[in-house]
């Protein structure tokens, strides 16, 4: 099984969440399952706080 990761913003958001930050100002995230093998994650940076958080 392949595990493709193509978005550094998703990975950074996950690291922040693992460290206890559930809501991050300036970041909107959604996940959608296409089927049992494909999941699409979308991260939208909405302000400077979000940009700083994922650097």
SVG drawing of the C-alpha trace seen along z (x, -y; Angstrom):
<svg xmlns="http://www.w3.org/2000/svg" viewBox="-15 -38 24 40">
<polyline fill="none" stroke="black" stroke-width="0.4" points="0.0,0.0 1.3,-3.5 1.1,-6.4 1.6,-9.6 2.0,-12.9 2.3,-15.9 1.4,-18.9 3.8,-20.2 1.0,-22.4 -1.0,-19.3 2.0,-17.8 2.8,-20.9 -0.8,-21.2 -0.8,-17.6 2.4,-18.3 0.8,-21.3 -2.3,-19.3 -0.2,-16.5 1.4,-19.2 -2.0,-20.2 -3.2,-22.9 -6.6,-21.9 -7.7,-25.2 -5.1,-27.3 -6.0,-30.8 -5.6,-31.4 -5.9,-27.8 -9.0,-26.0 -8.7,-22.3 -11.1,-19.8 -10.8,-16.1 -12.8,-14.1 -12.7,-10.4 -13.0,-9.6 -13.0,-5.9 -11.4,-3.5 -8.0,-4.1 -8.0,-7.8 -8.4,-10.7 -8.2,-14.3 -7.1,-16.9 -7.4,-20.6 -5.6,-23.3 -6.4,-26.9 -4.2,-29.6 -6.5,-32.6 -4.2,-35.1 -0.7,-35.9 -1.2,-33.9 -1.8,-30.8 1.2,-31.5 3.4,-31.8 2.0,-28.7 3.0,-26.4 6.5,-27.8"/>
</svg>
